[in-house]
Amino acid sequence: MKKRMGKIVSSLLTCTMALGLMACGSSDKSGDTSASTSSSGGKKIEFWNFFTGPDGNNMKKLIDDFNKTNPKYKINNITMAAGDMYQKIPTVVNSGKGVPDLCIVDVARVPMFQSQGILEPMDEILTREPEIKRENYREAVWNTGAIDGKQYSVPLDMGVTGLLYNKKLVEKYAPNVLDDNVVTVDEIMDIIPKAKADDIVTLPVSFFTYEMALSLATQKGGSLFNEDGITPNLNSAELKEAYQTLRDIQEAGGGSEDGDDNLQLFINNMSIFCHTGVWDYNSLMQAEDLDWGMTNTIAYSPDKIVNVSNSNQFVLLKSEARTEEKEIVIADFLDFIRENTMEWARSGQVPASNSADGEQEFQHMPGYFFVSSPEEQNSIAFRSFKYGGIVDDAIFASQNDAIYGSMSVDDFLNQAQQQSEDNIAQQGE
């Protein structure tokens, strides 16, 4: 196989290891904490987030536009790397000092933080702004913040992952394969020999491996945890079959070389398909000589599709310093975001609010595909388990060893299961 361009560790793996699956432009950053203030002087609401990538420009515009409405408190936009922020949160909450008035966290953090007593319910916010309600958001993502009868978060977006396809290469190697908007595993295996003969990658399974595996396992009824939501279920038959499927694609010659920059392969017309997140929209739009689209995750059968998603969510960290006056402005700000969510759609994300659905600009973005029908919206699955982060870490540690054959799928998942059980036991479960 010809030498690949730019061998680097895949950006999503870095993201997910930091538990920031979705906002890759933010949680992928590992630089020093930085602050970007949207107001100078006066009363401020401290807003922590990890939008340090290009998506930060979209959030800054939203904040600046809100501050121009002359609220009693202006939003002070403080951005930092996700890992840094997650280390700071328990410290400031436990000390009661320096707690931000508003914060963005990954959906996977919500149940864990709630169980640790780090979050306050959003009851006061919902009461003050009655339009911040389930009916004005995607129901599935809204429900991820509902715990024990209370709402602990308000969703900003849905970071859906799906299958990029190169239109020219599809026409050459797999005409009509996308007629039903689903590429099956069997179809992938049929394409591989023809593409491999021309040194073209069919599907890099070492990129967004976890999301593809979760999608395939969920299609067969599998889950990362048992029904109690606490006991991991990583060595299940469904997850074993999913990872074996991806390994089979790699062994058949359909994947990329270890270390390849898989998104760059796609951008350079060297890969027919590539699984990634909707947030790569702006990078793809800047690519020259690339005619592309986005569709559902690969499936065993076209009648059962699952698209794994993440979500950035607004939360209130426990604080005695947050005043009623600040809560009023926070409610106004969240409703402003809901009404003006088209700006966030421009970052590449699928807004959690449905207020942009009638906008032609949004309808021409690839993310709209995933909310364009009830069937597509129902295909979206979230990972919002209390100990999801522990399982993520265990999976990430060795999944590429299983994909590239240095470890069997059984050994990989058994090891991940044991590691998860041990680390959860240390949490007191």
Disulfide bonds with the S-S distance in Angstrom:
none
